[in-house]
Amino acid sequence: MTNTTFIQFRDALQKRFDKLAATGNLFQSGIEKDVLWDLYLSSFPEGTNKLFRERTEHDCVCCKQFIRNIGRVLGSNTKGELVSIFDDLQVTGEYKVVAEKLAEANKKAKIFGIYLNEEQEVGKRESYEQREDGTVHTWNHFHQVLPAKAFSLLGDIAERKGKVQTNCKVLKRSITTLSVDAVDTVLELIDQNAIHRGNEFIGIVKGLKTLQGQYENSVNKELFLWNSTLDMQAKGFECNMRGTVIGTLLQDLTADVPLEDAVKKYEDKVSGTNYKRTTALVTPRMKEMAKATAKELGIEPSFPRRFANKCDISVNDVLFADNSVKAFMEDSVFDMVDTHTTTTTAKGKDKHLDNVQEVSVKEFIENILPSAKSVEVFVENKHESNLVNLIAPINASAPCIMKWGNNFSWNYNGEVAESVIKQQVKAAGGVVDAPLRVSLSWNNRNDLDLHLTEPNGNKVYFGRKLGNTGSKLDVDMRGERVAQVENIYWENLSKLANGTYFAAVHNYSKNPRRNGEAHKEGFEIEVEHNGDVYNIPYANTVKDGQLVSVLSLIVKDGVITVRPVFNSGSSSTKVKTVWGIDTGKFHKVNMVMKSPNYWDNSKHTGNEHVFFMLDQCTNPDEARGFYNEFLIEELKDHRKVFEVLAANMKAEYSDDQLSGLGFSTTLRSEVVLKVTGSFTRTIKVKF
C-alpha cells in the first residue's frame, strides 16, 4: 500500500502497541488467526479495497502475517478494562471502520493467553518492486519491533505460555472456590495462635483475602486474573493456594467440614505428630456473628435444653400411651378407668420368638397399635445403639429453632451424631455428607479393599473409582496405619438405577508384620442413607486373597433397603444392663411415638423414626440437646459456633425423662413386641 491514510493507520498501530507494552501486560485473544484475517479484508467498506492485479489492494502476504499475529494483541487501560490494539486509534475513513470491527471481535473472543513471539520483528515496514520501465516502487506494510518481554529466541515460548495459563486457572480456582468466610476464619485462628504453625502461612491467606476483594471489585475479572498471575509469577508467589497445606484447611472449611476435624487434619500434616492445641477454635468474630443472628431472631432462650418428660407430650403427638402415663400428658382426655399396668417379665429370650408373626412397621402402627392396651418390647444387646432420649426446651415458650416447627429433638445413645467410622472417613478426606455412603473400617495393616458391584455388573474399586450410577471411591488405604478406612459414596441419587448393588471386602494382601501394634481381625461396614446409619461387623479373619460378600443395597423407585449377607445383628446371650434396662427381657412401653420431625403439626423434615419409650429407662449421663442438622436454615452460616455450643450446653441428668428404643423407618432393623388388646400376641416388627 502506498496511500498516506494507510501509513497513518500503520503508525497508529505501532504507537498503540508500544503504549500497551509500556503500561501493562500483553495478551493474545482467542480469535482464530484466519478468521481475523478474513474479517480484516471483509470489513473495508464497499469500494475501498479495490482489485489490484489478481488480489484486492489490502490482500498482502506481508500484512497478513502482521494481522494474524499483532492483530490479536490485547492489553488494559488505566480503568482496568480490556482493550485491543485496534482500540482508540487516531485514524479516519475506512481504516476507522476496520479498526472498530477488529477491536470488537478481539475483545469478544477474550484472552486466550499471554502474547509471546519467536522473533523480534513482525511484518516488514517497506518492500520494493522494480517495474518494467526500470523505476522502483515502494510498498508500505504493517510493521512492529517488539520489546524484550514480548519475544523469546530460546525456544521456550510454549512452555512459558502453558505455565501462565495453568497458573491462571489454579489462581481463579483458589480465589473463586475458597469461601471468604473460610479465609476470615483461618486468619482469626492464626491471629489467636490457635492453629499450629499458622504464622508460617499468614502471607498466603492474607494475599488470598486481598485478591478475593480485588477480584470482586474488578471491572474485568478475566483480565484481573491474568494480570495477577503474571504479577505473582514475577514475585515468586504460589498461584495454587488450594494446593498448599493451609489451602487444604481452607478447602475443608469451605466444604463445611466441622472446624475441629478440619484443623486436626491440617495439624496432622504440618506437625507430623499428634499436636495438642490449648486454644479454642471458635473465634470471637464467629461467636459475635452467631450471637447477633440469635438476637435478631430472638432465639437465645431456645438453646438451653433438658430431658423431656411425660407432661411435655400432647395426646396429638403420640401413637400409643399406657394408662399409667395418660393422666400426666398435656391435653389429656383419656378415660382413666382401666389402670392395668404391665411389669418387666421373662428373664431371657423365649425360644419361640424367632417364629413369631412378622409385620411391617406401617401395619403395626395402622392396624395393631390403635387397639392395644399395653405393649412390651424385647430388648436385645444389638439394641444398645437404639437407645434414645427425647429432648425438650427449658423455656417452653421460646421460639422454635428446629427445622420441623416444634422445639423437641432427640439424642441416640453415645451422642452418635457421627459414628466413629464416619469420623475416620472424614479425617481421611472422604465425603461423608453425601445422601448415600458405604464405608469400610478395619483395625490392622492388611490391605483390604472395598468392592461395589452395580446392577449392570460394573465394579467400583481401587482400579476403577467411578461407577456408572454416580458412585465414587474417594478413600483407598493400603496399610498406611492400623485404623484404616475406605469409602464409596453417591453425591446425587438421580443416577441411582433400580436393582441390587453388592458390596464385598477383598483382602488384597495380608501384612504379616505387626510391629507390636494392637490390632484385631475382621472389619466393619457402615452404610449411611440420608442420615440413617447401619453397621455390619465381621469378626472373622479375612484370609489372604479372600473376598467376603457383605451386603446388598436393593434400590426400587428411590427406596433403598440394606440387606446383610451374614447375620451380623444377632444378640449376644450375655445379659447387659444399659440405661437401667436389662437386655434379654421384655420391658413395658409407656409411649409409642414418631420422632418430633413427624409429629402431626410438624413439617415432616428428614427421616422418620419410631420411639418406644420404656418404663424405668434412664440415661445416666448428660445428653446433647441438638445437632446442626436439626437447626433452622438461618443458623447454617454459624454452624461452627453452634457445634461447640451444643457440645457444651447439654441437657442435665434427670430422673424424670422419656427414654427408650428408637428405630428409623428407612433403616433395616427389627424388634420383638408383646401386644395386649382384645387378645395377646407376640409379633416381630420389621423396619
Buried (B, 14 or more C-beta within 10 A) or exposed (E): BEEEBBEBBBBBBBEBBBBBBEEBBBBBBBBEBEEBBEBBBEBBEEEBBEEEEEEBBBBBEBBBBBBBBBBBBBBBBEEBEBBBBBBBBEBEEBBBBBBBBBBBBBBEBBBBBBBBBEEBEBBBBEEEEEEEEEEEEEBBBBBBBBEEEBBBEEEEBEEBBEBBBEBBBBBBBBBEEBBEBBBBBBBBBBBBEBBBBBEEBBEBBEBBBEBBEBBEEBEBBBBBBBBBBBEBBEEEBBBBBBEBBBBBBBBBBBEBBBBBBBBBBBBBBBEEEEBEBEEEBBBEEBBEBBEEBBEEBEBBBBBBBBBBBBBBBBEEBBBBBBBBBBEBBEEBEEEEEEEEEBEBEEEEBBEEBEEBEEBEBEBBBEEBBEEBBBBBBBBBBBBBBBBBBBBBBBBEEBBBBBBBBBBBBBBBBEBEBBBBBBBBBBBBBBBBBBBBBBBBBBBBBBBBBBBBBBBEEBEBBBEEEEBEBBBBBBBBBBBEEBBBBBBBBBBEBEEBEEBBBBBBBBBBBBBEEEEEEEBEEBBBBBBBBBBBBBBBBBEEBBEEEEEBBBBBBBBEEEEBBBEBBBEBBEBEEEEBEBBBBBBBBBBBBBBBBBBBBBBEEBEEEBBBBBBBBBBEBBBEBBBBBBBBEBBBEEBEEBBBBBBBBBEEBBBEBBEEBBBBBBBBBBBBBBBBBBBBBEEEEBBBBBB
